[in-house]
Amino acid sequence: MIYNNIIHIKRDVLYRTIKSIVTKDFATLNKIPYEIAPRDSENKRCCIHKDRAVLKYRVMAALGHSVEDEKDELMQLSDYGFKTMGSTKFDNRNLTVIHDACRSCKLGSHYISDVCAGCVARPCTSICPKGAIKVRDGRAKIDTNLCTNCGKCTDVCSYKAIVKVPVPCEISCPVNALKKNDLGIATIDSEICINCGKCIKTCPFGAIAEKSQIVYVLNELREKKTINALIAPSIAGQFPGTINQIRETILTLGYSNVVDVAEFAALVAQEEAEEYLHKKTDILTSSCCPAFIECVKKHAHGVEPYVSKTLSPMAMAGKDLKEKNPQCINVFIGPCLAKKSEAYKSEYIDYVISFEELGAHVMAMDIDVLQFESMGKYDKIGYGFASSGGVLKGVTQNLRDNGVWINGEKIDGIDKKQVSQFKVFNKLKKPYEFLEVMACEGGCINGPGVIVNPVISKKELDKIKS
Amino acid sequence: MIKIEICCGTNCYIMGSCELVTMNFNKNKGVELVGSTCLGLCKDSVKRPPYVRINNKVYSEVTPEKLQQIVLEVTNDL
């Protein structure tokens, strides 16, 4: 994910929201849109008022509310803040569409660009089955009322002047969960959605926001219960400083314990290797990526028998902690959106927050990560799980120790094409025995909740592994 | 050699300096990019992170695009 304005605004909103909550100054919540977009600032949309309107909804999502649930437009952000503080219940809709931010891009429309030379041959006019293209003023034009978006014209133009205007969110969604309503505004069908979060990364208008659970966590932190922070292996490199410095920082925030999920990732690799040796099917797939699991459950039942029954590292860590102390509260801190859905259905994990949300919390408490001791004891194994190929490597290594050599394959990123392949999985040739699937290209370090460019975190990760 | 100090304090890092430190200025001779520990500019300033300091001059809310421009300006003054 490349740093851009949307990410900047998103983090600014989270930071200010958390600051208002920790200082218990709820009235300042109402000021956030005006602080981020003050009177003389440059407007990013049509006018500053629209910027502020969208920012209001962003704060609403950061407070843990679905924008779709808004009944009273005059309800203030401070009221939403009180509402969240007063409850511990949230639902499993993790994505929300900010309708005011959606540009309502038209589905599959075609457009003739300035490159058109108004040539003599005019193949576009003759190939169009609906006669929708006419040349006027030396340039071809499409009559949108007649055009059916068949796309034949795009191939025949020698200048490649005709382009299909993409709808970023719909293209990015691997399972077609994004639909347009009558006004052309995106809506998400939560029955279909697998919570991969690709739409958040893709929408250049930032119209799709992630509902945060951070306020619930802040609430719990205030009550001084036993709260465990379960940190995902991909945390390496997300902050300036070492893993030990990050652990110290999290403890300073008020968590009682920091647990490395990487440790349990190593256990998962062992258990999956064990499972492989006793499997009844010809192949086995990994089960760590919750977006993949949801994709299988909702869209590709044919893959289900092959999926490993081993718990994910997160669930395994949560189970271990709950067995030791049933009263404890487990907060998973990771880069993943789909983990929210996994945790919602699991009894072992109570809350999930992203690295961005953790980062915003650290910012709000004004803690410098680099002030802590950099060296410390932690296990290096299991960190490989954070990047693509890591699970595969872990499992094959374990099997090799048992004297079994296997062919492994990895699927690095799920897209529309990949999902259609999952649907006919039984008929596919499978020249491998173990399959690792990760929904995000590059693995967890490229998840929707990461802070830094995966290029940097990959380097940091390699340092730890070596 | 002009030293470009990019603040890598937590605030600046999260608000975008994590992206700035990856930038490559080898082509512009005489410019050195340094990731610095917290410059302390966020503590009492009304401006916004990330901060970059060049020759005691402070730039705020620096984006990769803005940094390109700043580097061009600085090298032109040489």
Chai-1 contact restraints between the chains, C-beta under 6 A:
chainA,res_idxA,chainB,res_idxB,connection_type,confidence,min_distance_angstrom,max_distance_angstrom,comment,restraint_id
A,Y3,B,G16,contact,1.0,0.0,6.0,A-B,restraint_1
A,Y3,B,E19,contact,1.0,0.0,6.0,A-B,restraint_2
A,P240,B,C8,contact,1.0,0.0,6.0,A-B,restraint_3
A,P240,B,Y13,contact,1.0,0.0,6.0,A-B,restraint_4
A,G359,B,I14,contact,1.0,0.0,6.0,A-B,restraint_5
A,V362,B,T10,contact,1.0,0.0,6.0,A-B,restraint_6
A,M363,B,N11,contact,1.0,0.0,6.0,A-B,restraint_7
A,M363,B,I14,contact,1.0,0.0,6.0,A-B,restraint_8
A,D368,B,G9,contact,1.0,0.0,6.0,A-B,restraint_9
A,D368,B,T10,contact,1.0,0.0,6.0,A-B,restraint_10
A,D368,B,C38,contact,1.0,0.0,6.0,A-B,restraint_11
A,V369,B,T10,contact,1.0,0.0,6.0,A-B,restraint_12
A,L370,B,T37,contact,1.0,0.0,6.0,A-B,restraint_13
A,I451,B,I14,contact,1.0,0.0,6.0,A-B,restraint_14
A,V452,B,C18,contact,1.0,0.0,6.0,A-B,restraint_15
A,N453,B,E19,contact,1.0,0.0,6.0,A-B,restraint_16
